[in-house]
Amino acid sequence: MRSGLTWLFVPGSRPERFAKAVAAGADVVVVDLEDAVPPEGKAAARENLRAAWPIGPDVVVRINARNSPEFDADLVLCRDLGPAAVMLPKTESAQDVQAVADGTGCPVLGLVETARGFVNLGEICTAPGLARLVFGSIDLALDLGTTADAALDASRSDLVRWSAACGLPAPLDGVTPSIDDVAAIDRDARRAKAWGFGGKLCIHPVQLAVVRDAMRPSAEEVAWARRVIEADEQAQGAAVSLDGAMIDRPVVERARRLLQAAE
């Protein structure tokens, strides 16, 4: 899951879509027990997942928030099933993460989507059991009372910075609500890559190829990285320039990471 670019949601209330989601080609499938399921369908969604389990490799379950009446039952389900990870919405504290880790025994993906959660990023990132941060961009915009996407840039930077500082994988970007607007999906995915995100949440299979093409290293980037590595090896530790720019350790390391991502 660490290197997965595409994370596809499937509603827990639609068991007939579980196998289709796995077959769609996403790197990770996220069975959603939260936003995609109405309150009266929560119990049935849990039973759907229990009856269908296992549904494939690299399957994550998004449970309901810690303050939800469904939280305890969701923990029991995940403890019994043992998914690859549990995604916790409205993550706002280390205690939230700890409760899920202790209650399920699974790695926790902290979906940060409130102002309080971003204020507490420092403690969230040090919580035992936290595997990765996830950006809840739509809910955060609602919490902040903004419709300007640029207003969320500081939060994007915070997620990437705290993840790097605490040795976590690059965070996951939030969803693009549009299903058919390929240009919007591509734009959002490329922005996520530029900000330093390591993957993106998707809400429909048609988004997968667009996100994957936008976020993986381009042919030009791969060619540049190979030239950097070759020049560095030929220099044998001596200072060297390429295309008029000095190649130092950070440049070589970036080239190595690009090649690893391309593979």
KEVEXRO-481968 format. One record per residue (C-alpha): residue number from 1; residue in three letters; x, z, y. Coordinates in nm, 4 decimals. Example, Ala and Ser with C-alpha at 12.3 -4.5 7.8 and 13.67 -1.06 7.14 Angstrom:
# residues 2
ATOM 1 ALA 1.2300 0.7800 -0.4500
ATOM 2 SER 1.3670 0.7140 -0.1060
***
This chain:
# residues 263
ATOM 1 MET 0.0000 0.0000 0.0000
ATOM 2 ARG 0.2895 0.0617 0.2342
ATOM 3 SER 0.3498 -0.3094 0.2869
ATOM 4 GLY -0.0123 -0.4264 0.2776
ATOM 5 LEU -0.1205 -0.6272 0.5822
ATOM 6 THR -0.4926 -0.6680 0.5076
ATOM 7 TRP -0.7258 -0.3733 0.4403
ATOM 8 LEU -1.0790 -0.4870 0.3590
ATOM 9 PHE -1.3815 -0.2601 0.3974
ATOM 10 VAL -1.6692 -0.2811 0.1504
ATOM 11 PRO -1.9821 -0.0641 0.1906
ATOM 12 GLY -2.0318 0.2023 -0.0731
ATOM 13 SER -2.4003 0.1157 -0.0617
ATOM 14 ARG -2.3303 -0.2375 -0.1906
ATOM 15 PRO -2.1836 -0.1970 -0.5409
ATOM 16 GLU -2.2433 -0.5643 -0.6156
ATOM 17 ARG -1.9709 -0.6376 -0.3586
ATOM 18 PHE -1.7022 -0.4114 -0.5076
ATOM 19 ALA -1.5614 -0.6702 -0.7487
ATOM 20 LYS -1.5947 -0.9456 -0.4874
ATOM 21 ALA -1.3922 -0.7394 -0.2397
ATOM 22 VAL -1.1161 -0.6863 -0.4940
ATOM 23 ALA -1.1170 -1.0579 -0.5808
ATOM 24 ALA -1.1099 -1.1635 -0.2136
ATOM 25 GLY -0.7339 -1.1189 -0.1974
ATOM 26 ALA -0.6986 -0.8228 0.0369
ATOM 27 ASP -0.3869 -0.6128 -0.0061
ATOM 28 VAL -0.6013 -0.2990 -0.0074
ATOM 29 VAL -0.9767 -0.2498 -0.0530
ATOM 30 VAL -1.1435 0.0366 0.1358
ATOM 31 VAL -1.4748 0.1550 -0.0064
ATOM 32 ASP -1.6646 0.2918 0.2924
ATOM 33 LEU -1.8859 0.5976 0.2517
ATOM 34 GLU -1.9094 0.6567 0.6276
ATOM 35 ASP -2.0225 0.4115 0.8972
ATOM 36 ALA -2.1389 0.1381 0.6583
ATOM 37 VAL -2.3789 0.3726 0.4764
ATOM 38 PRO -2.6970 0.5149 0.6364
ATOM 39 PRO -2.7498 0.8932 0.6080
ATOM 40 GLU -3.0199 0.8575 0.3460
ATOM 41 GLY -2.7923 0.6445 0.1281
ATOM 42 LYS -2.4835 0.8666 0.1166
ATOM 43 ALA -2.5514 1.0293 -0.2203
ATOM 44 ALA -2.6386 0.6963 -0.3790
ATOM 45 ALA -2.3173 0.5420 -0.2419
ATOM 46 ARG -2.1124 0.8125 -0.4097
ATOM 47 GLU -2.2884 0.7492 -0.7389
ATOM 48 ASN -2.2347 0.3757 -0.6988
ATOM 49 LEU -1.8625 0.4275 -0.6663
ATOM 50 ARG -1.8441 0.6779 -0.9505
ATOM 51 ALA -2.0318 0.4416 -1.1836
ATOM 52 ALA -1.8136 0.1416 -1.0944
ATOM 53 TRP -1.4786 0.3206 -1.1005
ATOM 54 PRO -1.2114 0.1979 -1.1490
ATOM 55 ILE -1.2734 -0.1151 -0.9479
ATOM 56 GLY -0.9144 -0.2328 -0.9072
ATOM 57 PRO -0.5660 -0.1393 -0.7881
ATOM 58 ASP -0.4882 -0.0127 -0.4392
ATOM 59 VAL -0.8390 0.1092 -0.3625
ATOM 60 VAL -0.8922 0.3569 -0.0789
ATOM 61 VAL -1.2073 0.5573 -0.0070
ATOM 62 ARG -1.3171 0.6256 0.3494
ATOM 63 ILE -1.5077 0.9516 0.3369
ATOM 64 ASN -1.7252 1.1155 0.6005
ATOM 65 ALA -1.5747 1.3301 0.8759
ATOM 66 ARG -1.4896 1.6932 0.8191
ATOM 67 ASN -1.7854 1.8107 1.0286
ATOM 68 SER -2.0284 1.5994 0.8261
ATOM 69 PRO -2.2649 1.7550 0.5704
ATOM 70 GLU -2.1371 1.4917 0.3256
ATOM 71 PHE -1.7747 1.6014 0.3497
ATOM 72 ASP -1.7604 1.8453 0.0591
ATOM 73 ALA -1.9377 1.6092 -0.1812
ATOM 74 ASP -1.7022 1.3284 -0.0780
ATOM 75 LEU -1.4024 1.5489 -0.1542
ATOM 76 VAL -1.5354 1.6265 -0.5014
ATOM 77 LEU -1.5836 1.2560 -0.5694
ATOM 78 CYS -1.2319 1.1652 -0.4593
ATOM 79 ARG -1.0808 1.4520 -0.6534
ATOM 80 ASP -1.2538 1.3220 -0.9659
ATOM 81 LEU -1.1700 0.9539 -0.9113
ATOM 82 GLY -0.8180 0.9805 -0.7672
ATOM 83 PRO -0.8107 0.6757 -0.5355
ATOM 84 ALA -0.4826 0.5470 -0.3971
ATOM 85 ALA -0.5610 0.7310 -0.0720
ATOM 86 VAL -0.8472 0.8864 0.1208
ATOM 87 MET -0.9201 0.7670 0.4752
ATOM 88 LEU -1.0459 1.0458 0.7005
ATOM 89 PRO -1.2477 0.9424 1.0077
ATOM 90 LYS -1.2399 1.1474 1.3264
ATOM 91 THR -0.9034 1.3017 1.2374
ATOM 92 GLU -0.8400 1.5534 1.5146
ATOM 93 SER -0.6076 1.8197 1.3739
ATOM 94 ALA -0.3569 1.9042 1.1050
ATOM 95 GLN -0.6258 2.1237 0.9515
ATOM 96 ASP -0.8476 1.8184 0.9036
ATOM 97 VAL -0.5725 1.6441 0.7096
ATOM 98 GLN -0.4883 1.9553 0.5109
ATOM 99 ALA -0.8496 2.0030 0.4058
ATOM 100 VAL -0.8638 1.6528 0.2595
ATOM 101 ALA -0.5224 1.6739 0.0928
ATOM 102 ASP -0.6033 2.0083 -0.0649
ATOM 103 GLY -0.9551 1.9073 -0.1618
ATOM 104 THR -0.8682 1.5748 -0.3251
ATOM 105 GLY -0.5006 1.5811 -0.4201
ATOM 106 CYS -0.4731 1.2325 -0.2663
ATOM 107 PRO -0.2605 1.0945 0.0192
ATOM 108 VAL -0.4519 1.0986 0.3471
ATOM 109 LEU -0.4909 0.8144 0.5957
ATOM 110 GLY -0.5699 0.9736 0.9297
ATOM 111 LEU -0.8164 0.7565 1.1221
ATOM 112 VAL -0.7626 0.8654 1.4822
ATOM 113 GLU -1.0522 0.7587 1.7021
ATOM 114 THR -1.1207 1.0324 1.9568
ATOM 115 ALA -0.9453 1.1563 2.2672
ATOM 116 ARG -0.8950 1.4949 2.0995
ATOM 117 GLY -0.7275 1.3269 1.8057
ATOM 118 PHE -0.4790 1.1485 2.0300
ATOM 119 VAL -0.4021 1.4655 2.2233
ATOM 120 ASN -0.3187 1.6303 1.8886
ATOM 121 LEU -0.1143 1.3458 1.7383
ATOM 122 GLY 0.1988 1.5601 1.7247
ATOM 123 GLU 0.0455 1.8156 1.4917
ATOM 124 ILE -0.1494 1.5577 1.2918
ATOM 125 CYS 0.1690 1.3672 1.2094
ATOM 126 THR 0.3354 1.6760 1.0640
ATOM 127 ALA 0.0406 1.7716 0.8418
ATOM 128 PRO 0.1290 1.7874 0.4706
ATOM 129 GLY -0.0392 1.5061 0.2840
ATOM 130 LEU -0.0622 1.2601 0.5736
ATOM 131 ALA 0.0464 0.9183 0.4514
ATOM 132 ARG -0.0332 0.6995 0.7520
ATOM 133 LEU -0.2174 0.6756 1.0828
ATOM 134 VAL -0.5041 0.4351 1.1448
ATOM 135 PHE -0.6389 0.3221 1.4823
ATOM 136 GLY -1.0111 0.3711 1.5396
ATOM 137 SER -1.0231 0.1484 1.8458
ATOM 138 ILE -1.3997 0.0989 1.8727
ATOM 139 ASP -1.4875 0.4662 1.8486
ATOM 140 LEU -1.2048 0.5587 2.0846
ATOM 141 ALA -1.3336 0.3159 2.3477
ATOM 142 LEU -1.6752 0.4796 2.3163
ATOM 143 ASP -1.5262 0.8279 2.3455
ATOM 144 LEU -1.3275 0.7266 2.6548
ATOM 145 GLY -1.6224 0.5456 2.8099
ATOM 146 THR -1.4296 0.2227 2.8588
ATOM 147 THR -1.4982 -0.1414 2.7843
ATOM 148 ALA -1.1531 -0.2553 2.8992
ATOM 149 ASP -0.9350 -0.3215 2.5977
ATOM 150 ALA -0.6196 -0.2705 2.8042
ATOM 151 ALA -0.7267 0.0914 2.8490
ATOM 152 LEU -0.6427 0.1441 2.4811
ATOM 153 ASP -0.2833 0.0216 2.5075
ATOM 154 ALA -0.1473 0.3695 2.5705
ATOM 155 SER -0.3141 0.4857 2.2506
ATOM 156 ARG -0.1651 0.1943 2.0569
ATOM 157 SER 0.1771 0.2934 2.1825
ATOM 158 ASP 0.1162 0.6580 2.0912
ATOM 159 LEU 0.0265 0.5724 1.7318
ATOM 160 VAL 0.3339 0.3559 1.6836
ATOM 161 ARG 0.5680 0.6014 1.8556
ATOM 162 TRP 0.4482 0.9098 1.6683
ATOM 163 SER 0.4551 0.7242 1.3375
ATOM 164 ALA 0.8164 0.6210 1.3913
ATOM 165 ALA 0.9210 0.9650 1.5135
ATOM 166 CYS 0.7718 1.1361 1.2086
ATOM 167 GLY 0.8953 0.8889 0.9491
ATOM 168 LEU 0.5514 0.7483 0.8702
ATOM 169 PRO 0.4827 0.3820 0.7895
ATOM 170 ALA 0.3732 0.1698 1.0833
ATOM 171 PRO 0.0075 0.2466 1.1622
ATOM 172 LEU -0.2891 0.0255 1.0809
ATOM 173 ASP -0.4782 -0.1517 1.3585
ATOM 174 GLY -0.8548 -0.1207 1.3904
ATOM 175 VAL -1.1164 -0.3822 1.3117
ATOM 176 THR -1.2082 -0.6949 1.5028
ATOM 177 PRO -1.5906 -0.6895 1.5193
ATOM 178 SER -1.6226 -1.0687 1.5321
ATOM 179 ILE -1.6397 -1.2323 1.1912
ATOM 180 ASP -1.6525 -1.6003 1.2886
ATOM 181 ASP -1.4340 -1.6030 1.6004
ATOM 182 VAL -1.1038 -1.7050 1.4452
ATOM 183 ALA -0.9302 -1.7087 1.7826
ATOM 184 ALA -1.0288 -1.3462 1.8502
ATOM 185 ILE -0.9171 -1.2310 1.5049
ATOM 186 ASP -0.5864 -1.4137 1.5427
ATOM 187 ARG -0.5342 -1.2734 1.8934
ATOM 188 ASP -0.6018 -0.9163 1.7830
ATOM 189 ALA -0.3765 -0.9443 1.4791
ATOM 190 ARG -0.0887 -1.0905 1.6796
ATOM 191 ARG -0.1275 -0.8171 1.9389
ATOM 192 ALA -0.1171 -0.5572 1.6614
ATOM 193 LYS 0.2026 -0.7080 1.5269
ATOM 194 ALA 0.3584 -0.7148 1.8743
ATOM 195 TRP 0.2735 -0.3479 1.9305
ATOM 196 GLY 0.4370 -0.2506 1.6019
ATOM 197 PHE 0.1391 -0.2040 1.3704
ATOM 198 GLY 0.1995 -0.2662 1.0025
ATOM 199 GLY -0.1442 -0.3895 0.8965
ATOM 200 LYS -0.5025 -0.4334 1.0088
ATOM 201 LEU -0.8476 -0.3248 0.8966
ATOM 202 CYS -1.0840 -0.6124 0.8129
ATOM 203 ILE -1.4606 -0.6176 0.7766
ATOM 204 HIS -1.5101 -0.9554 0.6053
ATOM 205 PRO -1.3088 -1.1670 0.3598
ATOM 206 VAL -1.2922 -1.4564 0.6064
ATOM 207 GLN -1.0686 -1.2425 0.8277
ATOM 208 LEU -0.8023 -1.1915 0.5626
ATOM 209 ALA -0.6139 -1.5202 0.5839
ATOM 210 VAL -0.6178 -1.5169 0.9640
ATOM 211 VAL -0.4791 -1.1642 0.9807
ATOM 212 ARG -0.2166 -1.2300 0.7155
ATOM 213 ASP -0.0914 -1.5479 0.8850
ATOM 214 ALA -0.0799 -1.3770 1.2248
ATOM 215 MET 0.0992 -1.0608 1.1163
ATOM 216 ARG 0.3544 -1.1833 0.8662
ATOM 217 PRO 0.6893 -1.3138 0.9976
ATOM 218 SER 0.6723 -1.6717 1.1174
ATOM 219 ALA 0.8985 -1.9453 0.9842
ATOM 220 GLU 1.0919 -1.9331 1.3113
ATOM 221 GLU 1.1424 -1.5578 1.2830
ATOM 222 VAL 1.2628 -1.5883 0.9240
ATOM 223 ALA 1.5065 -1.8655 1.0160
ATOM 224 TRP 1.6420 -1.6562 1.3049
ATOM 225 ALA 1.6800 -1.3509 1.0818
ATOM 226 ARG 1.8763 -1.5466 0.8219
ATOM 227 ARG 2.1099 -1.6799 1.0889
ATOM 228 VAL 2.1654 -1.3275 1.2213
ATOM 229 ILE 2.2493 -1.1901 0.8780
ATOM 230 GLU 2.4797 -1.4815 0.8065
ATOM 231 ALA 2.6622 -1.4429 1.1382
ATOM 232 ASP 2.6982 -1.0687 1.0860
ATOM 233 GLU 2.8404 -1.1134 0.7384
ATOM 234 GLN 3.0877 -1.3733 0.8554
ATOM 235 ALA 3.2017 -1.1460 1.1393
ATOM 236 GLN 3.2826 -0.8661 0.8901
ATOM 237 GLY 3.2132 -0.5919 1.1373
ATOM 238 ALA 3.3602 -0.7609 1.4421
ATOM 239 ALA 3.1556 -0.8293 1.7555
ATOM 240 VAL 2.9791 -1.1622 1.7391
ATOM 241 SER 2.7226 -1.3529 1.9440
ATOM 242 LEU 2.4446 -1.5873 1.8404
ATOM 243 ASP 2.2631 -1.8230 2.0748
ATOM 244 GLY 2.4368 -1.6563 2.3674
ATOM 245 ALA 2.3258 -1.3037 2.2717
ATOM 246 MET 2.5338 -1.0237 2.1262
ATOM 247 ILE 2.4484 -0.9212 1.7685
ATOM 248 ASP 2.4670 -0.5452 1.7327
ATOM 249 ARG 2.3305 -0.2986 1.4773
ATOM 250 PRO 1.9679 -0.2902 1.6011
ATOM 251 VAL 1.9530 -0.6720 1.6011
ATOM 252 VAL 2.0890 -0.6897 1.2455
ATOM 253 GLU 1.8479 -0.4208 1.1291
ATOM 254 ARG 1.5543 -0.6045 1.2856
ATOM 255 ALA 1.6614 -0.9204 1.1025
ATOM 256 ARG 1.6762 -0.7322 0.7732
ATOM 257 ARG 1.3293 -0.5878 0.8249
ATOM 258 LEU 1.1895 -0.9313 0.9046
ATOM 259 LEU 1.3302 -1.0713 0.5822
ATOM 260 GLN 1.1947 -0.7770 0.3835
ATOM 261 ALA 0.8510 -0.8297 0.5363
ATOM 262 ALA 0.8649 -1.2011 0.4594
ATOM 263 GLU 0.9336 -1.1260 0.0943
***
